[in-house]
Each structure stands twice: as C-alpha cells, then as structure tokens.
Amino acid sequence: MLMTMMLRPIATHLRRSQYPNDKTHFNRHQEHRRRPPAAAFCSLRRRIRPLFCSASDDVSLQQLLHQFDPKVPIDEAVTPPSSWYTDPSFFDLELHRLFYRGWQAVGYIQQIKDPRDFFTGRLGNVEFVVCRDDNGKIHAFHNVCRHHASLLASGSGQKSCFVCPYHAWTYGLDGQLVKATRITGIQNFNVNEFGLIPITVATWGPFVLLNLDKEIFPQGEADSDIVANEWLGSCSTILSTNGVDSSLSYVCRREYTIECNWKVFCDNYLDGGYHVPYAHKGLAFGLQLQSYSTTTFEKVSIQSCEGGSMERKDDYDRLGSKVLYAFVYPNFMINRYGPWMDTNLVLPLGPRKCLVVFDYFIEASLKDDKDFIESSLEDSERVQLEDIVLCEGVQKGLESPAYSTGRYAPTVEKAMHHFHCLLHQNLSNDCVVE
C-alpha cells in the first residue's frame, strides 16, 4: 500500500507529461518543460512505475529493509541480509531511490573541454548524453530521440548536432529540434515542443555530475559550492586540499564487467584495508597498514594510510607518502596517492552484475613519462583482477543457502557500516515527489 500511495503523484504527473498527440497535451507539455525537474524525471517514472505496483511487493521490500538495523552499534550489528544483494525487486528499488536521485558522478571535464565535445553513458535505464555547445555551455539530455525513441549518439567525440540514426531527426547541442524529416501532413505539431528532455548537469573539481530529479538551473551550471555541499558535504575542502582537483592530466580509462552486485564491490572497497594483506600482497608491501584510519562524513567516508616502502623505490614513487581513499555515496570512489589519482565508478547492471569504470589521472609534470605510467597501470590492473576474483566469489557465497548475514570487524569496517546505514536511510524514505 505504501508503494502504491507513493507512486500515485508520479502517475498523475505522467498523464500530464507523456509525449503529446494533440494541442491540449502540447500546451501541458510545454508548461512542464518550463519546470525542468518534471521533464527531466518523467521518462524515469514511466519506466519505473510498473515495477512497484502491488501491496505485497511493498510488504516484501519493507521486510527486507528491516532485516538491517542501522541503530545497532557496529560492535553488535549484523550486516544486511544476502537478499539485499540478490533480490531483483530490491535492485529495482535501489535504482529508483538511489541512482535516480541526488548527484551522480558520470564523467570528467576533460571529456567536454572544447565546444562540440560530447560523451554518452547509461545509469540504470537512463541513457544520457553530455555536451558543450558552441558558446561553451554544458548541457545534459536523455539520449533518446523524441520521434520513435532511438538512441541518438554513442561513445564520445565531437558533433555539431545530434542526428538520429533511425529517421534523421536532428537536434542542436542546446537540445532544440532543428529538423524533423518527412513530416508533411502532420497535424498539431510544434517543433519547439519536441526538443530533447534535459537533465540537470554540474561540475565539481575535475568531475561532471548529473542529477535526475533536480530542477534545471535557469542560468546555466550550478554554483560549485552548492554542488559540493549537496554531493560531498563537509569533506569537500578536505578532498580539494588533498589534490583532488582539475589540475591533473587525464591518462586513460579501463572498464571491468564483474559478475557481482554493485554493493559487493563497494563493500570490498570499504573494509578498511582488511583484505589487503591477504589478497593484494604487492600493494600491501607499499603501504604501512598499521596506520590505516577511517573518518566518516555525511555522505563520504575517507580511508587513509601512510604509504611508501624505502626498500622498494618504485612503490614509494607510485604511492607517495600518504594514500587517501574517498568513497562518495552511493557508488563513486576517489583514490589519491603520490602523483596519481584514479576514480572508480560502479554502475549497476542487474542484481548480480556491475560495470566498474576506472579513470586515471596524473600530475602534469609526469604526463609524458610513459614508462612510469605503464608500470603504474600494470600495478593497478593486477590489484583490480585480484579484486574481481574476490567479488565474484562473494556473490556466489551470497547466493548460497549457507549464508544469510555476517558481522563487522569494528576496528576496520567502519566505512562499510556507514555505507549500509546510508543505504537503509535512503531506501526507507518515502519516495513522494510533489
């Protein structure tokens, strides 16, 4: 019943904002286009609504949520049940209440540093495109043609406009429809009402962020301080003063498809270095694990560790004197060490599959040192392959009848517990949209 009541205002909104087929609907649609949050979110609601439609489904989800109690202190708490990592309906709930809300890191500024640059991506069922127009303004849109729903663009690069590969409807980089082919005889058609559906976009440091349910900023990008407060909370200054900034040079991207729930990868990242001496012996040799510490903020946890082994100069150079691992809820990780920064973006692909996107950055003074870059990437690749084995093994264990819940190691797994408490809070909140 709760979920049914929760979606009633969404259904009402959908009846007003579906793609119009008569003049009355055109007028209504245009009115909502002037209120971007509705336009930006309407296609999501239309897709999500059938997933949550029965009281029995809602009762089942509430039961799953209440199997974890965030009020229990970590030294007494049990972990969330395995069903959080295996149940398809729970995964759908996460998409709706986590990934279709709030700021989500989707790329980096260097992907759109010049006019006409663009890149595309996918978040849950949302296909998006981010671009910079000829005037330098950054835009984001649902990457879906308004004619018959074909995807408009793929990959990244430069375009002067977006031409649908299906029927060649053409859109400017500002999202306006500039050409609709072979529509002679169409009635009640206003070209101004068929632009691309916008998504709120902003930047912070070197990152590009989207917010699927936030009002479009009428004057362009949001103030970076406002975005920092909403996305990072009180630790934004800590990150920016520890080398997380746009001065770094971009190196490359690597992607890994992993057969595990997206939270398994996050949990692995958040165990306070617990698994490092057992699973990453090469990495452990370059870290002073006894110095590992964890600090939690509103939506961020920072794990830090002293780095550097004087016995192995190469590791000392790569890791530097201090390593900082920042987890930005719900699915973004920033790793800053030595002259390097790499980011891990975990994208859910299903209850038991995720895509992890690694982007690598380096201080400008070393951007041409190919040997150092190559050896560092090899070290990183080794760690990631070791983590894939771990995460896929955990997923199989979670699906086994032998496991239901576990316990936390209180001195090291504080960041993981913090993550689970935030999950419970967000998933338990009523999803009512005015």
Secondary structure, DSSP 8 states (H G I E B T S, - for coil): -HHHHHHHHHHHHHHHHS---SHHHHHHHHHHHTSHHHHHHHHHHHHHGGGS--HHHHHHHHHHHTTS-TTS-TTT-B---GGGGT-HHHHHHHIIIIITSSEEEEEEGGGG-STTEEEEEEETTEEEEEEE-TTS-EEEEESB-TTT--B---SEEE-SSEE-TTT--EE-TTS-EEE-TT-TT--S--GGG-S--B-EEEEETTEEEEETTS---TTSS--HHHHHHHHTGGGHHHHHTTT-STTSEEEEEEEEEESS-HHHHHHHHTSTTTTHHHH-HHHHHTEEEEEEEEEE-SSEEEEEEEE--TT-HHHHHHH-SEEEEEEETTTEEEEEETTEEEEEEEEEEETTEEEEEEEEEE-GGGTT-HHHHHHHHHHHHHHHHHHHHHHHHHHHHHTSTT-S--B--TTT-HHHHHHHHHHHHHHHS-----
